[in-house]
Amino acid sequence: MEAAEAQMLSQCRAGDPDAWDRLFDLHYEPTARFIWQVHSGFTPEDVEEICQETFLTVIRSLASFQGQSQLRTWICRVAANKAHDFRERQQAQKRGGRERILSLDAEDPQTGLRLDPEGRGKRPDEELLSREANGLISEALSSLGGPCQEILELRYFADLSYEEIAASLALNPKTVSSRLSKCLDKLDEVARPLFAGEKKPTSSV
């Protein structure tokens, strides 16, 4: 851990509000981007709620952080757990019949405007394909679960180096490299049927 980060954490533990402000300024937005990438189906409001849950946990648990890894690595792991818990709650609500389905062709009864007005960005079909691809990757990662999901998210969503992942997971960098290679193969195996519109039994590693 860098000396500046260690000093900031020491000040946070001592209750210094300026130190907490610096911690949030450094890590809040990167954490939000990480959550957005982990689950492409989240709305901005979902991401904001998960971020708030993440940093509440950071505040409550900072005393237990011993500095074996970078603070960013630890926060990303907390955020990944909170994102997975949030997604499970969403899915449980949908199974409970509380999901509301809206037609994109429907008009607002008060304004008469359609719910999906034309924009200047990607065409709706292009946007749908992009989000669907991201969603399928998230689904494939979730079906992998366990160590593979964790290490792939840390490497490709949190953008951590092999050394940072090794410190976080108590592995050596060579093991990280080998595990990443194997997990990418497993992800490819799980993702191919999903992109082809097929179903594949979930697997955990």
C-alpha positions in Angstrom: 0.0 0.0 0.0 1.3 3.5 -0.9 2.2 5.8 2.0 -0.3 8.4 1.0 -3.1 5.9 0.9 -2.0 4.4 4.3 -2.1 7.9 5.8 -5.5 8.6 4.4 -6.9 5.4 5.8 -5.3 6.1 9.2 -7.0 9.5 9.2 -10.3 8.0 8.1 -10.2 5.5 11.0 -9.5 8.5 13.3 -12.7 10.1 12.1 -11.2 12.9 10.0 -14.1 14.1 7.7 -11.6 15.5 5.2 -9.9 12.2 4.8 -13.3 10.5 4.2 -14.1 13.1 1.5 -10.8 12.3 -0.2 -11.6 8.6 -0.1 -15.0 9.1 -1.7 -13.6 11.5 -4.3 -11.0 9.0 -5.3 -13.1 5.8 -5.4 -16.9 6.6 -5.7 -17.0 7.2 -9.5 -14.6 4.3 -10.4 -16.8 2.0 -8.2 -19.9 3.2 -10.0 -18.3 2.4 -13.4 -17.3 -1.0 -12.1 -20.8 -1.8 -11.0 -22.2 -0.6 -14.3 -19.9 -2.9 -16.2 -20.5 -5.9 -14.0 -24.2 -5.9 -14.7 -25.3 -4.0 -17.8 -28.9 -4.3 -17.0 -28.7 -1.9 -14.0 -30.3 1.6 -14.3 -28.4 4.7 -13.0 -30.6 4.6 -10.0 -29.7 0.9 -9.3 -26.0 1.8 -9.6 -26.4 4.7 -7.2 -28.2 2.5 -4.6 -25.5 -0.2 -4.9 -22.8 2.4 -4.5 -24.4 3.7 -1.4 -24.6 0.2 0.0 -21.0 -0.4 -0.9 -19.7 2.7 0.8 -21.8 2.2 3.9 -20.0 -1.2 4.2 -16.7 0.5 3.6 -17.4 3.0 6.4 -18.5 0.2 8.8 -15.7 -2.3 7.8 -12.7 -0.1 7.2 -11.2 -1.1 10.6 -11.1 -4.7 9.3 -9.2 -3.7 6.2 -5.6 -4.7 6.9 -4.0 -3.4 3.7 -3.1 -6.8 2.1 -4.3 -5.4 -1.2 -4.9 -2.0 -2.7 -7.9 -0.2 -1.3 -9.5 0.0 -4.8 -9.3 -3.8 -5.0 -11.0 -4.3 -1.7 -13.8 -1.7 -2.6 -14.4 -3.5 -5.9 -14.8 -6.8 -4.2 -17.3 -5.2 -1.8 -19.1 -3.6 -4.7 -19.2 -6.9 -6.7 -20.8 -8.6 -3.7 -23.4 -5.8 -3.3 -24.2 -5.9 -7.0 -24.7 -9.6 -7.0 -27.0 -9.3 -3.9 -28.9 -6.5 -5.6 -29.4 -8.5 -8.8 -30.7 -11.5 -6.8 -33.2 -9.3 -5.0 -34.4 -8.0 -8.4 -34.8 -11.5 -9.7 -36.7 -12.6 -6.6 -39.1 -9.7 -7.0 -39.7 -10.6 -10.7 -40.4 -14.2 -9.8 -42.8 -12.9 -7.2 -44.9 -11.3 -10.0 -44.1 -7.7 -9.1 -42.4 -6.9 -12.4 -44.2 -4.4 -14.5 -44.0 -4.8 -18.3 -44.2 -1.7 -20.4 -44.6 -1.5 -24.2 -42.1 0.7 -26.0 -45.0 1.7 -28.3 -47.2 2.9 -25.5 -48.0 6.6 -25.1 -47.9 8.5 -21.8 -51.6 9.2 -21.1 -50.8 12.7 -19.8 -48.3 13.9 -22.4 -49.1 11.7 -25.4 -45.4 11.0 -25.9 -44.1 7.6 -26.6 -41.9 5.9 -24.0 -39.1 5.4 -26.5 -38.7 8.6 -28.5 -36.1 8.8 -31.3 -32.7 10.1 -30.3 -29.5 11.1 -31.9 -27.4 8.2 -30.5 -27.5 4.6 -31.6 -30.7 3.4 -33.3 -32.9 1.4 -30.8 -32.0 -1.9 -32.5 -28.3 -1.1 -32.2 -28.6 -0.1 -28.6 -30.6 -3.2 -27.8 -28.0 -5.5 -29.4 -25.2 -3.8 -27.5 -27.0 -4.1 -24.2 -28.1 -7.6 -24.9 -24.5 -8.6 -25.6 -23.4 -7.1 -22.3 -26.2 -8.8 -20.6 -25.3 -12.1 -22.0 -21.7 -11.7 -20.8 -23.1 -10.9 -17.3 -25.3 -13.9 -17.5 -22.4 -16.1 -18.5 -20.2 -14.8 -15.7 -23.0 -15.4 -13.2 -23.4 -18.9 -14.4 -19.7 -19.5 -13.9 -19.8 -18.2 -10.3 -17.2 -18.8 -7.7 -13.5 -18.0 -8.3 -13.8 -17.7 -12.1 -16.4 -14.9 -11.8 -14.4 -13.1 -9.2 -11.1 -13.1 -11.0 -12.6 -12.2 -14.4 -14.5 -9.3 -12.9 -11.4 -8.0 -11.0 -9.3 -8.2 -14.2 -11.7 -7.0 -16.9 -14.2 -4.9 -15.1 -12.2 -3.4 -12.2 -9.1 -3.3 -14.5 -6.8 -4.5 -11.8 -3.2 -5.7 -12.7 -2.1 -9.2 -12.2 -0.1 -8.1 -9.1 -3.2 -6.4 -7.6 -5.3 -9.4 -8.2 -2.6 -11.7 -6.7 -2.4 -9.5 -3.6 -6.2 -9.4 -3.2 -6.7 -13.2 -3.7 -3.5 -14.3 -1.9 -2.1 -15.9 -5.1 1.1 -15.4 -7.0 1.0 -13.6 -10.4 1.7 -16.8 -12.3 -1.3 -18.5 -10.7 -3.4 -15.5 -11.6 -2.3 -15.7 -15.2 -3.0 -19.4 -15.4 -6.4 -19.1 -13.7 -7.4 -16.3 -15.9 -6.6 -18.3 -19.0 -8.6 -21.3 -17.8 -11.5 -19.1 -16.7 -11.6 -17.3 -20.1 -11.9 -20.7 -21.7 -14.8 -21.6 -19.4 -16.5 -18.3 -20.0 -16.2 -18.9 -23.8 -17.7 -22.3 -23.4 -20.7 -20.9 -21.4 -21.2 -17.8 -23.5 -21.2 -19.4 -26.9 -24.6 -21.1 -26.5 -26.1 -18.0 -24.9 -25.1 -15.9 -27.9 -26.4 -18.6 -30.2 -29.8 -18.4 -28.4 -29.4 -21.8 -26.7 -29.5 -22.9 -23.1 -26.6 -24.4 -21.3 -26.6 -25.8 -17.8 -25.0 -23.6 -15.3 -21.6 -24.5 -14.0 -19.6 -23.4 -11.0 -15.9 -23.7 -10.5 
